[in-house]
Amino acid sequence: MSDRQINWKGPFLVESENATYSSQLPDSPGIYRIRALTSTQKPASIPRCNGTDPNGILHIGETKYLRTRVRDFRNAAFHSGEAHAAGWEFCDSGFTSQFSKEMIYYDFAERESKEAAEECERALHEEYRKRFHDKPPLDANRGKKERKP
């Protein structure tokens, strides 16, 4: 599945006074991206090994519970809480000096199951890696490995 084939909802600001995750995000399985956008909500260009990512993608993730997982990212990145590796990486590795919290957005797409979300995340990571010869900056892995029957 290609990034262009996904009906992304968003972008929504991760850290806002009106962070209404309960109204924007379902607590169902899906995929999500953490992205850097400019003040005019245009994607920030991010240099990668094989070119520049014009979509500002910092993290690609999947989850069984979208609302909970995006909230966990926010808490880890901006409030030193919750268990979210990409959020911790954002906070601990100095990304805050390059990308203010006003630049960090998320978008998402629901999937019918956790397994479908994992498959989609894996495909998005493969597409990103083939294009840029790299992973998104906050990603420690390339998505879940395909399960063998």
C-alpha positions in Angstrom: 0.0 0.0 0.0 1.4 3.4 -1.0 1.2 6.6 1.0 -0.8 8.1 -1.8 -3.5 5.4 -1.5 -4.3 6.2 2.1 -7.1 8.5 3.0 -5.2 10.4 5.8 -7.3 12.5 8.2 -5.6 15.6 9.5 -3.2 17.3 10.0 -4.0 18.1 13.6 -1.6 19.9 16.0 -0.2 17.5 18.6 0.2 20.0 21.4 -2.5 22.5 21.6 -4.6 23.9 24.4 -7.6 22.4 22.6 -6.0 19.0 22.1 -9.3 17.3 21.8 -8.1 13.8 21.0 -11.5 12.3 21.9 -13.2 14.2 19.1 -10.5 14.0 16.5 -9.2 10.5 17.1 -11.1 7.2 17.4 -9.8 4.7 19.9 -9.6 2.0 17.2 -6.8 0.4 15.2 -4.9 2.4 12.7 -1.8 4.1 11.4 -0.5 7.5 12.2 2.3 9.9 11.2 4.0 12.5 13.3 5.0 15.4 10.9 6.7 18.7 11.0 4.7 21.5 9.4 5.5 25.2 8.9 3.4 28.0 10.3 1.4 27.9 7.1 0.8 24.2 7.6 3.1 23.3 4.7 5.3 20.2 5.3 8.8 21.1 6.5 11.5 19.7 4.2 13.7 17.1 6.1 17.0 16.1 4.6 17.5 12.3 4.3 20.3 10.1 2.9 18.8 10.0 -0.6 17.1 13.4 -1.0 14.7 15.5 1.0 11.5 14.3 2.5 8.9 16.9 1.2 6.2 15.6 3.6 7.9 16.4 6.9 7.5 12.9 8.2 9.2 12.3 11.6 7.5 9.1 12.6 5.3 6.4 11.2 3.4 4.3 13.6 0.6 1.8 14.1 -1.6 1.0 17.0 -4.6 -0.8 18.3 -5.8 2.4 19.9 -5.1 5.6 17.9 -6.3 8.1 20.5 -4.2 6.6 23.3 -1.1 6.2 21.2 -1.0 9.8 19.8 -1.7 11.1 23.3 1.2 9.0 24.5 3.5 10.5 21.9 2.4 14.0 23.0 3.0 13.3 26.7 6.4 11.7 26.0 7.6 14.5 23.7 6.4 17.5 25.6 5.7 16.4 29.2 8.3 13.8 29.9 5.7 11.1 30.5 4.1 8.0 28.9 5.9 5.2 27.2 6.4 6.2 23.5 9.9 5.7 22.0 9.4 8.3 19.3 8.2 10.8 21.8 11.2 10.2 24.0 13.5 10.5 21.0 11.9 13.8 20.1 12.4 15.1 23.6 15.8 13.6 24.5 17.7 14.0 21.2 17.2 17.7 20.8 14.5 17.7 18.1 12.8 20.4 20.1 15.6 22.8 19.1 14.8 22.3 15.4 11.0 21.8 15.6 9.0 23.7 18.1 5.8 22.1 19.4 3.8 24.5 17.2 5.3 22.6 14.2 4.4 19.1 15.3 1.2 17.6 13.8 -0.3 14.2 13.3 -2.5 12.6 10.8 -4.1 9.2 10.8 -6.0 6.5 9.0 -8.2 3.9 10.6 -7.7 0.2 9.8 -10.1 -2.7 10.4 -7.7 -4.5 12.8 -4.3 -4.3 14.5 -2.9 -6.8 12.0 -4.1 -4.6 9.1 -2.5 -1.6 10.8 0.8 -3.5 11.2 0.8 -4.5 7.5 0.1 -0.9 6.4 2.8 0.5 8.7 5.3 -2.1 7.3 4.5 -1.1 3.7 4.8 2.7 4.5 8.2 2.0 6.1 9.4 0.0 3.1 8.2 2.8 0.7 10.0 5.4 2.8 13.2 3.4 3.0 13.3 2.7 -0.7 12.8 6.3 -1.5 15.2 7.9 1.0 17.5 5.0 1.9 16.7 5.9 5.5 14.1 5.7 8.2 12.0 8.6 9.5 14.1 10.5 12.0 12.2 9.4 15.2 11.7 5.7 14.1 13.9 3.1 15.8 12.7 0.3 13.5 11.1 -0.3 10.1 7.8 -1.5 11.3 6.7 -4.9 12.5 8.2 -7.9 10.8 5.8 -9.9 8.6 4.4 -12.8 10.5 5.0 -16.2 9.0 2.0 -18.6 9.0 
